[in-house]
Amino acid sequence: MSNVYESPLNSRYASDEMKELFSPDRKFKTWRKLWIALAETEKELGLPITDEQIEELKANADNINYDAAREQEKKVRHDVMAHVYAYGEQCPKAKGIIHLGATSCYVGDNTDIILMHEGLKIIRKKIDALIAVLCDFAEKNKALPTLAFTHFQPAQLTTVGKRATLWIQDLLMDLEDIEFQLEKAALLGSKGTTGTQASFLELFDGDHEKVKKAEKLICEKMGYTKVFPVSGQTYPRKLDSQILSILSFVAQSAYKFSNDLRLLQHLKEVEEPFEKNQIGSSAMPYKRNPMRSERISSLARYVIVNALNPAITAGTQWFERTLDDSANRRISIPEAFLAVDAILNLYINVAGGLVVYPKVIRKRIMQELPFMATENILMDAVKRGGDRQELHERIRTHSIAAAKAVKEEGKPNDLVQRIASDPAFCTDEDSIMKILRPENFIGRSVQQVDEFLKNINIKGEKINVEINV
C-alpha cells in the first residue's frame, strides 16, 4: 500500500491499455521517435547528419535513462531539454544534432496529438464492442412489451429491445464524432518558436521548399498525412476542447443508460449483474444496489465537468503561446481518457449481464394498461351497439373511481372488473382482457428494432474487461 496519493482512475478504474498509453514511458518514447524522424528528415534534405548518428539514436530509442533526465531537470527546470541532455548522454555521436531547429512543442505537442488519437481508437474499439452487446440485448428483447415513461410517468407501451435501441443510437452518434475527428487528424508538424518556421528556414539556407518538404516527411514518418497549415508555437488548443467534448459526449451516453438502469432496477424490471459473493450494503444484507451503474454516473459527471478545462484553455491562450495551459493539460486530458475508458469498461460489463424480469414487467403493464386502453374498450363496446357518448362518460367515471382506489386505498387497479360488471358495455372480463394484450399496444417497436439493427455496421469484436466490482 502506497503512502502517497494515487489517482483512483489509475489504481481502481481504467484499463492497463489506457494507462500505458498515457504513461511517461509512452510519452518519452514518442519524443524520441519524433527526434529520430527529425534527424532522418534533415539528413535526407542535405544537412550534415550521418547514418551512424541516426543508428545511434535508433539503438537507444526505447532505452530511456530516466535518472539522468530527472537530475538534469532539477538543474535546468525544463523537461524537454532535460531529455535532450539524457538522450545525448546515451548517444554521444548524435548529441549535437538532437532536436536540431526544433522547439519544445515539436516533441510535446506532436506527442500529445498522437496519444489523443490513439486514445480515441481505444475508445472507438470499446464502443464497437459495447454496441454489439447492446444489439444482442435489443434483438433478444425486441418483442417484450414494457411500460414506457415520459417524465417518469406511465405513458404508453414500448418494448425492452426498443428502449435499448435508444442507448445504441446515442453511442452511434458518438462513433460518428470519433470517426470525423480521426479522419481529419493532423500533427502540429515542425513550426518553430512562433509558428513561422524561421529556425528551419535558417537551417536550410532560405530554401522554402525544403522547409515544407521537411514537415511533410516528418509527418509521414509518424504515420500522418496532414499537419495544421498554420499555428503559433503550439497546435490550436481548440483541438483539446474538441476531443474532450467527444469524450464528454460518450460520458453523456453512458450517463443516460446508467440512470435508466438505476430506475429500472428500482422498479425491479431490469437489473445489472450481481456477483455471487457481492455485498450490496454493509448495513442491509438484503440490498442489491446498482453500484456499477452508479459508478458510471459518477465518473460520467466528472468527465462532463472536466471538458470545461480545455474549453477555457482554448479561449485564454495569448497570441502565439502562453504556458498557463501546461499544468492543466497534464491532468485534464489523460484523466478524461482514463475516466471514459473506465466508464466503457463498466458499461460493457453491465450491458453484457443485464437481468430482465418479464413477470414484474407484465405486472406493471397490467396495472396501467386498462387506463391506456379505454379508447379501445370504448370502440369495442360501440361495435356491440352501445352509445359512444354515454359509454365515454361511464368509462370516465369508472377510471376516476379505479384510480382513487389505487392511490388512496392502495388497492389493485380494478377498472376492468368495473367495466365488465357495467351492463351498458355488453361485455365480460375475458373479452376485455383479449383487448388488453400488451402486444397490441407496442406499435412498430419490433419492426423499428429490426430495421434499426439491420443498418448498424460495426466490427463489434468481443472485449474482456476487468473491473473492480
RAHU-V265269 format. One record per pair of residues at least 12 apart in sequence whose ideal C-beta (glycine too) atoms are under 8 Angstrom apart, sorted by sequence separation. I is the first residue (numbers start at 1). J is the second residue. If there is no record, write none. Layout:
BEGIN
i = (I;I)
j = (J;J)
END
This chain:
BEGIN
i = (70;145;146;215;313;402;417;420;69;72;145;146;378;402;416;419;39;40;69;72;84;145;146;197;200;274;378;39;84;144;148;313;69;143;144;313;399;402;416;68;69;142;144;146;271;378;398;401;416;36;39;68;141;142;143;197;272;377;64;80;141;142;271;273;309;310;66;141;142;272;309;398;416;36;65;68;140;272;374;398;35;36;64;139;310;81;138;141;265;309;310;65;80;137;138;190;191;395;398;32;36;65;190;265;374;394;78;138;189;306;60;63;80;137;138;32;33;80;190;262;265;371;394;32;189;261;306;307;32;57;60;134;138;189;306;394;60;187;262;371;394;29;32;59;187;258;261;262;370;371;29;134;135;303;306;391;57;134;259;390;391;29;56;187;195;258;262;28;56;195;257;258;303;56;57;131;134;187;191;195;302;303;28;53;56;186;189;194;195;258;259;386;25;185;187;188;189;194;257;258;367;386;53;54;131;186;187;188;191;193;299;303;386;28;52;53;57;130;131;185;186;187;191;192;255;374;384;385;184;186;189;191;254;255;258;371;377;384;50;188;299;300;370;381;384;53;127;131;299;371;381;255;367;368;370;381;188;254;255;367;370;381;127;128;188;296;299;366;380;49;127;187;251;252;377;31;251;255;47;251;296;377;49;124;127;295;296;380;31;35;251;252;47;250;251;124;292;296;28;32;39;42;123;124;248;377;380;247;248;292;293;39;42;120;124;248;292;377;39;42;248;376;247;38;39;120;121;181;38;120;181;244;245;373;35;38;244;373;35;38;117;376;117;181;244;241;244;245;370;243;244;369;38;117;178;373;177;241;369;372;240;241;366;34;35;113;174;177;241;366;369;34;113;114;237;240;241;365;113;240;113;174;31;34;173;174;237;238;273;362;30;31;34;110;237;273;110;236;272;109;110;171;174;273;30;31;173;237;273;30;272;273;274;106;170;171;272;273;105;170;234;271;272;27;30;106;270;271;30;106;232;270;105;167;170;270;271;170;232;233;234;269;270;27;102;103;232;233;237;244;251;269;26;101;103;167;232;240;244;247;251;254;258;261;268;102;103;167;243;247;250;254;257;101;234;269;244;247;251;254;258;268;269;22;167;240;247;250;254;261;267;21;250;257;269;103;21;22;102;163;267;21;101;101;18;21;101;101;100;18;17;114;160;152;110;348;349;348;349;345;345;346;113;345;112;116;120;127;146;116;123;109;195;342;109;113;120;194;116;123;194;105;105;103;105;38;47;47;46;45;42;46;45;45;45;42;45;41;44;292;41;40;41;292;291;37;38;41;37;40;34;37;37;34;33;278;275;160;160;157;144;157;123;130;137;144;147;154;126;133;141;146;157;105;145;156;112;116;123;127;130;134;137;144;145;147;154;119;123;126;130;133;147;154;122;126;129;133;146;145;112;116;123;130;147;126;162;157;159;162;165;169;175;157;158;161;162;165;168;172;156;157;158;161;13;157;159;162;156;158;159;162;165;157;161;165;168;159;145;145;143;145;145;143;145;143;142;143;142;142;142;139;138;22;138;139;22;138;21;22;135;18;19;18;135;18;14;17;13;14;131;135;9;13;15;132;14;15;131;7;10;13;14;132;9;13;131;132;9;15;128;132;7;14;128;129;13;128;129;9;128;129;129;125;126;125;15;15;13;13;12)
j = (82;157;158;227;325;414;429;432;82;85;158;159;391;415;429;432;53;54;83;86;98;159;160;211;214;288;392;54;99;159;163;328;85;159;160;329;415;418;432;85;86;159;161;163;288;395;415;418;433;54;57;86;159;160;161;215;290;395;83;99;160;161;290;292;328;329;86;161;162;292;329;418;436;57;86;89;161;293;395;419;57;58;86;161;332;104;161;164;288;332;333;89;104;161;162;214;215;419;422;57;61;90;215;290;399;419;104;164;215;332;87;90;107;164;165;60;61;108;218;290;293;399;422;61;218;290;335;336;62;87;90;164;168;219;336;424;91;218;293;402;425;61;64;91;219;290;293;294;402;403;62;167;168;336;339;424;91;168;293;424;425;64;91;222;230;293;297;64;92;231;293;294;339;93;94;168;171;224;228;232;339;340;66;91;94;224;227;232;233;296;297;424;64;224;226;227;228;233;296;297;406;425;93;94;171;226;227;228;231;233;339;343;426;69;93;94;98;171;172;226;227;228;232;233;296;415;425;426;226;228;231;233;296;297;300;413;419;426;93;231;342;343;413;424;427;97;171;175;343;415;425;300;412;413;415;426;234;300;301;413;416;427;174;175;235;343;346;413;427;97;175;235;299;300;425;80;300;304;97;301;346;427;100;175;178;346;347;431;83;87;303;304;100;303;304;178;346;350;83;87;94;97;178;179;303;432;435;303;304;349;350;97;100;178;182;306;350;435;98;101;307;435;307;99;100;181;182;242;100;182;243;306;307;435;98;101;307;436;99;102;181;440;182;246;309;307;310;311;436;310;311;436;106;185;246;441;246;310;438;441;310;311;436;106;107;185;246;249;313;438;441;107;186;187;310;313;314;438;187;314;188;249;107;110;249;250;313;314;349;438;107;108;111;187;314;350;188;314;350;188;189;250;253;352;110;111;253;317;353;111;353;354;355;188;252;253;354;355;188;253;317;354;355;111;114;190;354;355;115;191;317;355;191;253;256;356;357;257;319;320;321;356;357;115;190;191;320;321;325;332;339;357;115;190;192;256;321;329;333;336;340;343;347;350;357;192;193;257;333;337;340;344;347;192;325;360;336;339;343;346;350;360;361;115;260;333;340;343;347;354;360;115;344;351;364;199;118;119;199;260;364;119;199;200;119;122;202;203;203;122;122;222;270;263;222;463;465;465;467;465;466;467;235;467;235;239;243;250;269;240;247;234;320;467;235;239;246;320;243;250;321;233;234;233;235;190;203;204;204;204;203;210;210;213;214;214;217;214;217;467;217;217;218;469;469;217;218;221;218;221;218;221;222;222;222;469;469;356;361;365;356;369;337;344;351;358;361;368;341;348;356;361;372;321;361;372;329;333;340;344;347;351;354;361;362;364;371;337;341;344;348;351;365;372;341;345;348;352;365;365;333;337;344;351;368;348;442;438;442;445;448;452;458;441;442;445;446;449;452;456;441;442;443;446;299;443;445;448;443;445;446;449;452;445;449;453;456;449;438;439;439;441;442;442;445;445;445;446;446;449;450;449;449;334;452;453;337;453;337;338;453;337;338;338;456;341;338;341;338;339;456;460;335;339;341;458;341;342;458;335;338;341;342;460;338;342;460;461;339;345;458;462;338;345;459;460;345;460;461;342;461;462;463;461;463;463;465;466;467;468;468)
END
